[in-house]
């Protein structure tokens, strides 16, 4: 393995930026923006044609955040701001229940279809409102961001407020890592404001502390996806599961914070998570990131456990490039080249643009769609945007 030179890093940044601006953003702007009812339709076929008009609520926030962030950081293009405003307006008008919690899906026109237990839509609404507030100077949007983040925090960390999913108590990695990245984005756009009794930086510190204390298992060199309330491993299918891509995503959130603060302790934590979970996730036979593993090496019950989904590869590309920038360690450059080359070889669609979302273990497409209720204008463009700025 050899380290990247300065010119190679510059070439990578240029590639990621061009791919975002010339391929990915135009695909979604052309095909996903609902110019009749507002908001975004993300269920798209290979060529961008619409497969289903129902709308994922979390993508109204995710897509709006992405377009507003591009507007704030790359170029003030009116079409990006218009798209972000469209998603925000649809979300504000149609996606909140009377009690302030958000729906999970609505019809194209905005009628409620499904409410889920969890509150991730609220976190994405918060970052969308925050980015748009910065883009427009609208103080009302800043207040909406604060309110949406408060709802997320309240439901995520108030015992009993979200009904238990099962009778066996447990807690997941996701609420803590999403609290962390939401706080980072709110802080980046609105400053280190106080929400639910703590500053954004304090919420980040709490999330990292929880991950270190209960989810990181040095004796197994693994980060658990779910643990018992006391942090112990739950010896059942769901309790033994590892999601390498998810943990690698948490790693780069922590590395990002370490870079901002110049904090060596945070840096060590982020690198440790990346080191452990790369070894669990990288498929040494076929390449790519495996979806699930069992921490004790036992069979995993989910049938998609050895598939290759788009988003873990997005997170691994970011994490490895950021780790190399922060350390200069050739190991991370080598890992970045592995995941970058494999991903762009197998997920890319040269004919119609964008990426396929779901591959078989050997890297062949499982389905030709480019978007659904889970895949949209978020993980892949966020990777391209973030990596186009690493090292600047």
N, C-alpha and C positions, 0 to 999 in steps of 0.2 A: 504494500500500500504506500502511496506517495501523497504528500500534501498538495493541496491546490495552490497554484501561484496566484499572485494578485490579478494577473490578466485572465486566468481561468475563472476566478470568482467574478470578475467583471463580466465575462462572457455568460456565465450562468445567470447573473442578475438580468442581463439584457434578454436572454432567452425567455426567462419567466415573465418579464414585463411585456415582451412582444406577444407571447402566447395569450396573456390575459387580454391585451388590448385588441389584438387582431383576430383572435379565434373565440375565446370563451365569452367575454362580455358581449360581443355582437350576437352570438348564438342565442343568449338568454334575452337580450334586449329585443331582438326580432321576434322570438317565439313565445316568450313567457309573459310579457307584459300585457295585461288585459286592458285594452284601450276602450272597451265598452263599459265594464263594471268596476274597473280599478283593481289594483293588486296584481298578484302573480299566479299564473297557472304553471305548475312545475312538472306535471305528468306528461312528458314529451317522448315521442318515438325517436328513432335514430336520426331522422332528418329534421326533427324539430316540430313535427306535426303533433297535434294535441291528442292524447290518449284518454284523458279523463279531465273534466272541468272542475271537479271538486278541488277545494284549495286547502292546503296545509297551513294552519295558522302560524306555526313557527317559521315558515318560509316567508310570510309577509314581513316579519321582523328581520330574518336573516338576509333576505335579498335587499331590503331597504338599507340595512346596515352596510352591506357590501357596496352598493352604489353610492351611498353617502360618504363612505370612507374613501372610495376612489376619488370622489369629488373633492374631498378635504385634503387629500395627500398627493394626488397625481396631477390632476388638471380640473379646472372648474368648467366641465362640459355640461351645458344645460340639459342634455338628454339624460345624464346620470342623475342630476338633481330631480328632474321630472319623474324618473322611475322611482327614486327613493320616496318622493312625496306621494306617489300613487299608492305604494305599498303601505305607507304610514296612514294615509287617509282611510284606506279600506280597512286596515287593522283597527284603527280607532273607532270607526263607525260600526263595524260588524262583529268583531272578534272577542269582545269582552262580555261575560255574563253579568247579570245585575249585581252579583256579589263582588265583582272585580276580578274574579278568576277568568282565565281565557279558555276558549274552546280549543280543541285540537284540530278539527276539520269543520269547514263550512261549505255550503254550495258556492257555485260561481257568483251568485248574486249576493251571498253573504248570510244565508240562513243557517243557523246552527245545525250541525250533524252529530258531533261527538265531543264529549268532555272526558278527558283522561284524569287520572289521579294526580299525576305529576305536573310540575309548573315550569317546564323548560321554555314553553312559548313566552312566558313572562320575562325570562332572562333575555331572550332575543329581542323582545319588544323594548326592553330597557336600553340595549346597546343601539338599537335603531333610533329611538328617540334621542339618545345622547348625541349620536353622530349627526343627526339632522339638526339638532339644536345648535351644534357648532357650525354647521354649514349655513344656517339661516339666521342665527342670532335670536331665535325665537325662545324666550324664557319659558313659555308654557310647555314646550317640548321637553325642556330640562326637568320641569316638575313631573311630567309624565314618566320620564326615565326614572326618576327617583321613586315614584309610586310603584312602577312595575318591578323595579329591583327589590323594593321593600316587600312586595307580595311574594316574590320568589323566595326571599330569605325567610319570611314568616312561615310560609308553607313548608319549606325544606327543613327548617331547624326547630320548629315548635312541635314537641312530641304530641302525637295523637291528632294533629290537625289534618294530615293526609291519612286516610284510612289505610290500615295495614294491608299489604298485598297478600300476606300469608300469616298463619298463626305462629310460625317460627320467627322470632325477632332477629333483625339484622339491619345493617346499614350499608349503603353503596358508596363507591368512589365518586360516582357521577355528580351528586349534589355539591360536593366540596370543590371539585375541579371546575364546575360551571360557575359556582360562586366566585372562584378566583378569577376566571377570565372575564366574567361580567364586570367585576369590580375594576379590573384593569382597563377595560374599554370605557366604562363610565368615568373613571378617573382621568383617562387620556383626553376625554372630550369636555368634561365638566369640572375637573379638578378633584382633589381628594375630599369629596363631600361626605357628610355623615348620613348614613341610611340605617334605620333600625338600631340606633344607638351606638354605632361604630363607624369609623371612617372606612373608605374603600381599602386603604392599605391595611387596616386592622382586620378586615374580613379576609384579605389575602393571607395574612399571617395565621389566622385561625385555621384556614383551609389547609395550608402547608403543614401546620402542626398536627392536624388530624391525620393527614396522609402519612406523615413520618411515624406517628405513634401507633396507628392501628392497621394501616394498609400495607406498609413496607415490611417485608419479612426477610431480614438478613440471612437467617439460617437456611432459607429456601432460595434466596436471591430472586425474589418475585414480589410483584405488587398485586395484591388481591383486588378483585372486582367487587366483592361483597364479603363482609365479615360479621361476626356476632357483635352485639353492642359493646362488649368488652375488648373487641379486636381479635378475638380468637377465630381460628378457621372453623367453619361449619362443615362437617364431614358429610356432605351430600353433594349431588350433582352441581346445584347452583352455587353452593358455598366453596367448592374447589376450583371454580372456573377462573381462568385468566383470560383477559382480553388485551393482548399485547398492543394493538393499535391505540386503544383507549388510554392505557398507561403511558405510552409514548407521547400522546397528546398532552397529558398532564406534565410530562417531563419538559416539554418545550414551553408550556405556560410558566413553569418554575424557572427555567433558564432565562426566559424573557424578563422575569422579575429580577433575577440575579444580575442580569446585564444592566437594567435600569438603576439598580441600587448599588452596584459594585460589591455585591454580597457574596463572599466566598462560600459561606455555609449553604446558601441557596443553590449556588452553582454546583457544589458537590452533590447535593440531593438530586438535582435535575440530571446530572451526568450518571449518577448511580442508577436511577430509574431507567434511563435510556440503555445503559450497559446491560442491566438485567433483562429487560424486556425485549431488546433486540435478540438476545440469545434464545429466548422463548419463542419469539415470533417469526424470525427469518426462516423460510423454508429452504433448507440446504439441498433438497433434491430438485425442486422445480423453480426456486426463487420466489420472491414476493413474501408478503406478510400473511401468515395464517390467522384466521379469525379468532378461534378459541383454542386454548390448551387446558389441560387439567394439571393442577399444581403438584399432584402426586403421580403424574404420568399415566393415569387411568383413562379409559375411553370417555369422551365427551358425548352427551346425549343429543345436542343440537346437530341436525343433519348438515348445516352449513359451516361446521367447524373448520373444515379445510378449504373453504372457498376463499377467494381473494376479492374483497370489497374495495372500492375506490378510496374511501376516506382514511383507513389506516395508512395507506401509502402516502396520502397527502400529509398526514401528521409526521410520518417518518422522514419524508423529504425535508420538512421544516426543521425537525429536531436535529437531524444529523448535520444539516448545513449550519445551523445556529451553534451546535456543539463544536464544529470545526472552527467557526469564526472566534469562539470564546477561548479555545484551547490551542489551536494550531496543531492538534494531534492528527497525524495522517490516518489513524484508524477511522476517525469520523468522516474524513474525506472519502475513504474507501467505502464505508457504509453508504454514504450519500450517493456515490456513483452507482453502487449496486441497486439501490431502490429507485433512483432517478431513471437509470437505463431500463430496468425491468418495467417500471410503470409506463413510461412513454412508449415502450415497444408493444405492450399488451393492452393498455386501456385506451390509447388514442384511436381516433377514427379519422384518418386522413381525408376521407371523402366528404363527410358532413361536419367534421369538427367536434369539439368537446371530447369527453371521455365516456366510454361505457362504464356502468356502475358495478357490474357483477360478473366475475370470471370464475370458471372452474379452477381447480387447483393447478392445472397445467398451463393456465393463462389464456385459454380460449373463452370467448364470451358465453355466458350462461343465458343472457337475454339482451336484446338489442337496444332497449330503451336508454335514454339519456337522463331522464328524470322521473320522479314519482313523489310520494309523500315524504320520502326520506332523503332523496338526492335532488339537489337544486343548485341555485347560484350561491353557494356558500363554501363548502370544504375545499374544493379544487381551486376556485378563484382566490380564496383566502390564502392558500398555499402559494399561488403565483404572485399575489400581491406582496405577501410577507417576504418571500425569498428574493423578490426583486429589490428589496431594501436591506437585506442582510449585508453588513459590512460598510454601510454608508454612514 
